């Protein structure tokens, strides 16, 4: 759902956007961890070996910036 609202205070808009991005980052992290647990449970029920390397975490924004600076 898209909602467009004209806000006259640019600082307030930036604050709202930052809050939304933080909430989205938290939700994405929760979803990723739940997915890992569900995949492990499924593989266990199928009597298959656990996946290797599936527990890796993505790089944070700061880590990505550091990698790009090195390259």
Beta strands, then each sheet from edge to edge (+ up, - down):
end
